[in-house]
Each structure stands twice: as C-alpha cells, then as structure tokens.
Amino acid sequence: MDAQQSPDIAPPWRGILAKAPLFAGFAAADLDRLGATAHERLVRRGEVMMRTGDPGLFMMIITLGEMRVVLPGEAGQEQTITKLGPGAVIGEIALFDGQPRTADVVAATNGKVVVIERAEVLRLLAQDPQFALGVIVQLCARLRGTLSQLESMVFQDVATRLAASLLRLAQGKPPRRLDITQAELGQLVGASREIVNKRLRAFAAAGIIQIVPGRILLLDEAQLAAMIPGRTPETQG
C-alpha cells in the first residue's frame, strides 16, 4: 500500500477507535494500546489499498471518504460487494485468521484511514479475554450481515434489493445524496445496469428519488422502506 502518510496530524486515536463497531465498548486502556501502534494515511481516489491474496498484516478504519470492496474475476472483470464509509473496519478477517486477503479494497474517493498492525491486535487477543470476546461478537455481527445480504440476493427481487441498498448507502449522509453510478449500483444488487436504470426511473416517476448524472437524491425514504419486507420507516436505523 503506497498511500501517503499524513505527517502533521495528531488525531484523537481513542475517539476514532471507540466509534468503530469492531472496538465498541472496549476499555479505554485497550484503545490506547491499539492507538499507540496506529498511524493515519491519506488516500487517493482509485488507489488499491488491499489486494486479493495479500497477507493480512494490517487492518484499516475509514475516517474520511469511501472504499469499495471488490471481487476480481479471472477475465479482468470485477464485482463490487459493498461500499463502506467512515467508521467501517476493513481487512480484519485476514488479520485475525492469518490467511490471504479475500477481496480487493479500492478507494472510491479521496480520504483518510487509520492503519492498525496485526502484531498488536494479536497480543491484546492473547492477553485480554474480554478483548477477544468483544472481537468475536463483532465478527459474528459482520457474518450475520453478510448472510442477510446473501439472503436478499437469493430471495428478493431487484426493486427490493435496490431500495435496501439505497437506504443503506444513504445512512449518515444528509441530505441523503448518493454519489454513485448506476453501474456501481448494479454490481451491489446483482443486476445489469439496464435493469437498475429501469427500476430507478420507476422510483423517480413515483417521486421517491431524483436522478442526476452520477448522483441519486432520496426524496421519500418511507416509500423505500415500505418496499422491504419487515422494515418500516421507524426501523430504518
């Protein structure tokens, strides 16, 4: 990874780590120990931060900007699995199990990440059972989320998957503006760009969204939530 390190920033590491779901609820002392080995890097749009097959020597927490998690194909094609923003932890699977990376991670925008080295995390796991338990709980939550995404891909139609993806991508981004192309959305929901375009135009005609080149504005999140089985506007968060 060749991202440029920021030389003049002294961020509040404990605050950044405490906001990451993987470390939520951890003791301040543990966060300080992790922070002592962490460093911040600047990221440029299009930069490949991790590659499939690389060793898991570190993980990253996004503090600014967005990252795409991508599965590369043998013929050069790629499939975007998800798009992550500030607070998301990336690369923890290979870091914990010592196996090669399972996907590429590409910067979707300029931004910043906090990098934490594997050696310090493993040392805390060995020394502190509560720390290890907290990590296990968060990894299980990540697995449940992955299974839920797989279930939607198998059993839900494109319109439902698209509504769910729009709501998920919009979380924490007032005023609900998504800078994403229809091709990227198609990869996320497992449908062609043409089908996604057709569904988005239907949403726009119903006054649910507004489409501009490279951008989607959510106008009626309640209608989007109503398309998803078991989800209501009150349960969006």
C-alpha positions in Angstrom: 0.0 0.0 0.0 1.5 3.3 -1.1 -0.9 5.8 0.4 0.9 8.9 1.6 1.2 9.2 5.4 -0.1 12.4 6.9 2.9 14.0 8.7 1.3 16.7 10.7 -1.9 15.3 12.1 -2.2 14.1 15.7 -5.7 12.6 15.8 -7.6 11.5 19.0 -7.0 7.8 18.4 -9.1 6.7 21.3 -12.1 8.6 19.9 -11.7 7.2 16.4 -11.3 3.6 17.6 -14.2 3.9 20.0 -16.5 4.8 17.1 -15.6 1.8 15.1 -18.1 -1.1 15.6 -15.4 -3.7 16.0 -14.0 -1.9 19.1 -17.2 -0.5 20.5 -17.4 -0.9 24.3 -13.7 -1.8 24.7 -11.8 -0.4 27.7 -10.0 3.0 27.2 -6.7 1.3 28.1 -7.1 -1.2 25.3 -8.0 1.5 22.9 -4.9 3.5 23.9 -2.7 0.4 23.4 -4.1 -0.1 20.0 -3.8 3.6 19.2 -0.1 3.6 20.2 0.6 1.4 17.1 -1.8 3.1 14.8 -1.0 5.7 12.1 -3.1 7.7 9.7 -2.7 7.7 6.0 -4.0 9.9 3.2 -5.8 8.1 0.4 -6.3 9.0 -3.2 -9.4 8.0 -5.3 -8.7 4.9 -7.3 -5.9 3.7 -5.0 -5.8 0.0 -4.3 -5.5 -0.4 -0.5 -5.6 -4.2 -0.4 -5.4 -6.9 -3.0 -6.8 -10.4 -3.0 -4.2 -12.9 -1.9 -2.1 -10.3 0.0 -1.1 -11.3 3.6 -3.3 -9.7 6.3 -0.6 -7.7 8.0 -2.9 -4.8 9.0 -6.5 -3.6 9.0 -7.9 -0.1 8.4 -10.6 2.1 9.8 -12.0 4.7 7.4 -12.1 8.1 8.9 -12.8 10.1 5.8 -14.1 9.1 2.4 -15.4 5.8 1.0 -13.9 2.5 0.0 -15.2 -0.2 -2.4 -14.8 -3.9 -1.6 -14.3 -5.7 -4.9 -14.1 -9.3 -6.0 -11.8 -9.5 -9.1 -12.7 -12.0 -11.8 -10.3 -14.2 -13.8 -11.1 -12.4 -17.1 -10.4 -9.0 -15.6 -14.0 -8.1 -14.6 -14.9 -7.1 -11.1 -17.9 -7.3 -8.8 -18.4 -4.6 -6.1 -19.6 -6.4 -2.9 -20.2 -3.3 -0.8 -19.3 0.4 -0.4 -18.1 1.5 3.1 -17.7 4.9 4.7 -16.3 6.5 7.9 -16.2 4.2 10.9 -16.0 1.0 8.8 -13.2 -1.5 9.6 -11.6 -3.2 6.6 -9.2 -6.1 6.4 -10.0 -7.7 9.8 -10.7 -11.2 8.5 -7.2 -11.8 7.1 -5.7 -10.0 10.1 -7.3 -12.4 12.6 -7.1 -15.7 10.7 -3.7 -15.2 9.1 -5.0 -16.2 5.7 -4.7 -14.2 2.4 -7.0 -11.3 1.7 -10.3 -12.4 0.2 -11.1 -9.2 -1.8 -9.6 -6.1 -3.2 -10.3 -2.8 -1.5 -10.2 0.3 -3.7 -10.6 4.0 -2.6 -13.9 5.3 -4.1 -12.9 8.9 -3.0 -10.0 10.8 -1.6 -9.9 10.3 2.2 -8.1 9.1 5.2 -7.7 5.8 7.0 -6.2 4.7 10.4 -3.9 1.6 10.0 -3.5 -0.9 12.8 -0.9 -3.6 12.7 -1.6 -7.3 13.2 1.0 -7.9 15.9 -0.5 -5.5 18.4 -4.0 -6.8 17.9 -2.9 -10.4 18.3 -1.0 -9.5 21.5 -4.2 -8.0 23.0 -6.2 -11.0 22.0 -3.8 -13.3 23.9 -3.6 -11.1 27.0 -7.2 -10.0 27.4 -10.1 -12.5 27.2 -12.7 -9.7 27.3 -11.0 -8.0 24.3 -11.1 -11.3 22.5 -14.8 -11.8 23.3 -15.6 -8.3 22.1 -13.9 -9.1 18.8 -15.7 -12.4 18.4 -19.1 -10.7 19.0 -18.4 -8.0 16.3 -17.2 -10.6 13.8 -20.3 -12.6 14.3 -22.4 -9.5 13.7 -20.4 -8.9 10.4 -21.2 -12.5 9.4 -24.9 -12.1 10.1 -24.9 -9.0 7.9 -23.2 -10.9 5.1 -25.8 -13.7 5.4 -28.6 -11.2 5.3 -27.1 -9.7 2.2 -26.9 -13.1 0.6 -30.5 -13.9 1.5 -31.7 -10.7 -0.2 -29.7 -11.6 -3.3 -31.4 -15.0 -3.5 -35.0 -14.3 -2.4 -35.7 -10.6 -3.1 -36.5 -9.0 -6.5 -34.3 -6.3 -7.9 -36.6 -3.4 -6.8 -36.5 -4.6 -3.2 -32.7 -5.1 -3.3 -32.3 -1.7 -4.8 -34.5 0.0 -2.2 -32.5 -1.6 0.6 -29.1 -0.7 -1.0 -30.2 3.0 -1.4 -31.3 3.2 2.2 -28.1 1.5 3.5 -25.8 3.7 1.4 -27.6 6.9 2.5 -27.2 6.3 6.2 -25.2 9.1 7.8 -25.1 11.1 4.7 -27.5 14.1 5.0 -29.1 15.4 2.9 -29.5 11.8 1.5 -27.3 12.4 -1.5 -25.6 9.4 -3.0 -22.6 9.9 -5.4 -22.8 6.6 -7.2 -23.2 5.4 -10.8 -25.9 3.1 -11.9 -23.2 0.6 -13.0 -21.9 0.5 -9.4 -25.5 0.1 -8.1 -26.0 -2.8 -10.4 -22.9 -4.6 -9.0 -24.2 -4.0 -5.5 -27.6 -5.5 -6.1 -26.6 -8.2 -8.6 -28.4 -6.8 -11.7 -27.5 -5.3 -15.0 -27.1 -1.5 -15.4 -30.1 -1.6 -17.8 -32.4 -3.2 -15.2 -31.2 -0.9 -12.5 -31.8 2.1 -14.7 -35.4 0.9 -15.4 -36.1 0.5 -11.7 -34.6 3.8 -10.8 -36.7 5.6 -13.4 -39.8 4.0 -11.9 -38.7 5.3 -8.4 -38.2 8.7 -9.9 -41.6 8.7 -11.6 -43.2 7.9 -8.2 -41.4 10.8 -6.6 -39.2 8.6 -4.4 -35.8 9.7 -5.8 -34.3 12.2 -8.1 -31.7 11.1 -10.7 -28.8 13.3 -11.9 -25.6 12.1 -13.7 -23.5 10.2 -11.2 -25.8 11.0 -8.3 -29.1 10.0 -6.7 -31.1 12.1 -4.2 -33.5 10.3 -1.9 -36.8 12.2 -1.7 -39.1 9.7 0.2 -37.3 7.2 2.4 -40.5 6.0 3.9 -41.6 4.6 0.5 -38.3 2.9 0.0 -38.5 1.3 3.5 -42.1 0.1 2.7 -40.7 -2.0 -0.2 -38.6 -4.1 2.1 -40.3 -7.0 4.0 -40.2 -6.5 7.7 -38.9 -3.0 7.5 -40.7 0.2 8.3 -39.6 3.9 8.4 -39.2 3.5 12.2 -36.8 0.6 11.8 -34.5 2.2 9.2 -31.6 2.9 11.5 
